[in-house]
């Protein structure tokens, strides 16, 4: 049996002891609160796989963002962060890795999509697959694993996920779409996208690539 930690040692967006507020995940919180080092990814995945939880069980932390997905802290110490992430249709993370962090999450409601990437010898990163994640699916990643998570369901269909990070994230490496056209073809691309932009529609570049290096950026978390 894992000894209970004092509730004062836990940070949370919800009032009170999170083990009382969220009784269905109290055992998971007890394990995470006992950590004094980085959690084993296999253990995190196993515990999330055995944690049956619904939207109603997480209700105090089910809060959606207006312009993008929202991260709601259920419990945290310097060695872990447990969150409910809430996504409307079309919300997605940046492409990111997990440097120095063990990350696992369970899909609580809706079907998410994980897009996986790998680094190539050219310095670019390449998408290698998209994985549908139905309710109950557990996704695990760490260190150099690069992916993007999204709610690609139709309008009005929500996605809710329960995430464990260990240690707590303070920064992350992100990647974005880039292009390698030179002066020879740059003007051509600008001509191709100009009519679309003038019409008030999103300007979409064709033939773009993902670059790991110049396009890599370290983003600090709050």
Secondary structure, DSSP 4 states (H G I P E B T S, - for coil): -PPPPPGGG-B-SSSS-HHHHTGGGHHHHHHHHT-SSPPPHHHHHHHHHT----TGGGGGG----SSS-EEEEEEEETTEEEEEEEE-TT-BPPEEEEEEEEEEEEEEES-EEEEEEEE-TTSEEEEEEEEEE-TT-EEEEEEEEEEEEE--SPTT--EEEEEEEES--SEEEEE-EE----HHHHHHHHHHHHHHHHTTS----SS-EEESSTT-EEEE--
